[in-house]
């Protein structure tokens, strides 16, 4: 069975927060200093869009794009449970379509990921993102900025 994409639901997201991959928990702590539940609370309060990938009514992943800098910069994100590994082809296909839609909606897509999280880096490369060199944070962890030039047209005077 392949995942079904549904609009973000806080109740379902809470069940996902309790089951996140260890790598996602570590990345949230490293980059944002938040727990999975706190991260999902931020999703509910920030502008942008969010979705869940569910199998048999159980979320295996959450993803979205927060709108920042006057709606011109999108911040894509993806968090998942370990069982997401069972659906790589389905999720890559959905991801390609979603990222293309976001690319057309924003001037720039950008965020940060743990530099040593190979699965994330490989997935983002496959989706067409570029990377800056890793930087070391004050706490010792290393992160990489990933980005993609958007295709949104910005009207000027």
Buried (B, 14 or more C-beta within 10 A) or exposed (E): EEBEBEEBBEEBBBBBBEBBBEBBBBBBBBBEEEBBEEBBBEBEEEEBBBBBBBBEEBBBBBBBBBBBEEEBBBBBBBBBBEBBEEBEEBBEEBBEEBBBEBBEBBBBBBBBBBBBBEBBBEBBEEBEBEBEEBEEEEEEBEBBBBBBEBEBEEEEE
